[in-house]
Amino acid sequence: MTPEELQQVGVPTLLLIGTNDSLMGELGAVRELASNVPDLTIIEIEAGHLMGMEKPEEVNQLVLNFFE
């Protein structure tokens, strides 16, 4: 998606980033592109691309907290 398209997101958004995720590319670039989303919450987790499998309790709690 382009920055302009991301600016059109109309709902609160949670972005969980695995700090050891080698598949997503440079984390700074991911953060910069994501910063175009209004009402964005970014949380970094010390995990790889499969953070839900690596740290299921932490990921589940973060998602549940986001929806409270």
TORKOL-4160 file (C-alpha; in steps of 0.2 Angstrom, whole numbers, padded with zeros to 4 digits, m for minus):
68
<pt num="1" X="0000" Y="0000" Z="0000"/>
<pt num="2" X="0005" Y="0018" Z="m0003"/>
<pt num="3" X="0007" Y="0031" Z="0011"/>
<pt num="4" X="m0008" Y="0039" Z="0003"/>
<pt num="5" X="m0019" Y="0024" Z="0004"/>
<pt num="6" X="m0013" Y="0020" Z="0022"/>
<pt num="7" X="m0019" Y="0038" Z="0027"/>
<pt num="8" X="m0037" Y="0032" Z="0022"/>
<pt num="9" X="m0038" Y="0019" Z="0036"/>
<pt num="10" X="m0053" Y="0024" Z="0046"/>
<pt num="11" X="m0052" Y="0012" Z="0061"/>
<pt num="12" X="m0040" Y="0011" Z="0076"/>
<pt num="13" X="m0026" Y="0000" Z="0071"/>
<pt num="14" X="m0014" Y="m0011" Z="0080"/>
<pt num="15" X="0003" Y="m0016" Z="0073"/>
<pt num="16" X="0014" Y="m0029" Z="0081"/>
<pt num="17" X="0031" Y="m0029" Z="0075"/>
<pt num="18" X="0043" Y="m0043" Z="0079"/>
<pt num="19" X="0060" Y="m0035" Z="0082"/>
<pt num="20" X="0069" Y="m0051" Z="0075"/>
<pt num="21" X="0057" Y="m0052" Z="0060"/>
<pt num="22" X="0069" Y="m0054" Z="0045"/>
<pt num="23" X="0055" Y="m0056" Z="0033"/>
<pt num="24" X="0048" Y="m0039" Z="0035"/>
<pt num="25" X="0064" Y="m0029" Z="0030"/>
<pt num="26" X="0071" Y="m0014" Z="0039"/>
<pt num="27" X="0061" Y="m0011" Z="0054"/>
<pt num="28" X="0064" Y="0008" Z="0052"/>
<pt num="29" X="0056" Y="0007" Z="0035"/>
<pt num="30" X="0041" Y="m0003" Z="0042"/>
<pt num="31" X="0038" Y="0010" Z="0056"/>
<pt num="32" X="0040" Y="0025" Z="0044"/>
<pt num="33" X="0027" Y="0017" Z="0031"/>
<pt num="34" X="0015" Y="0012" Z="0046"/>
<pt num="35" X="0016" Y="0030" Z="0053"/>
<pt num="36" X="0004" Y="0035" Z="0039"/>
<pt num="37" X="m0010" Y="0026" Z="0047"/>
<pt num="38" X="m0021" Y="0037" Z="0058"/>
<pt num="39" X="m0025" Y="0031" Z="0075"/>
<pt num="40" X="m0011" Y="0018" Z="0075"/>
<pt num="41" X="m0003" Y="0009" Z="0090"/>
<pt num="42" X="0014" Y="0001" Z="0086"/>
<pt num="43" X="0020" Y="m0012" Z="0099"/>
<pt num="44" X="0037" Y="m0021" Z="0096"/>
<pt num="45" X="0039" Y="m0038" Z="0103"/>
<pt num="46" X="0056" Y="m0047" Z="0104"/>
<pt num="47" X="0051" Y="m0061" Z="0092"/>
<pt num="48" X="0052" Y="m0066" Z="0074"/>
<pt num="49" X="0039" Y="m0066" Z="0060"/>
<pt num="50" X="0029" Y="m0080" Z="0069"/>
<pt num="51" X="0027" Y="m0070" Z="0085"/>
<pt num="52" X="0010" Y="m0078" Z="0088"/>
<pt num="53" X="0019" Y="m0095" Z="0089"/>
<pt num="54" X="0034" Y="m0089" Z="0098"/>
<pt num="55" X="0025" Y="m0079" Z="0111"/>
<pt num="56" X="0007" Y="m0083" Z="0110"/>
<pt num="57" X="0002" Y="m0077" Z="0128"/>
<pt num="58" X="0010" Y="m0060" Z="0125"/>
<pt num="59" X="0003" Y="m0058" Z="0108"/>
<pt num="60" X="m0015" Y="m0063" Z="0114"/>
<pt num="61" X="m0014" Y="m0052" Z="0129"/>
<pt num="62" X="m0009" Y="m0037" Z="0118"/>
<pt num="63" X="m0023" Y="m0040" Z="0106"/>
<pt num="64" X="m0036" Y="m0042" Z="0119"/>
<pt num="65" X="m0030" Y="m0026" Z="0128"/>
<pt num="66" X="m0031" Y="m0017" Z="0111"/>
<pt num="67" X="m0050" Y="m0021" Z="0110"/>
<pt num="68" X="m0054" Y="m0016" Z="0128"/>
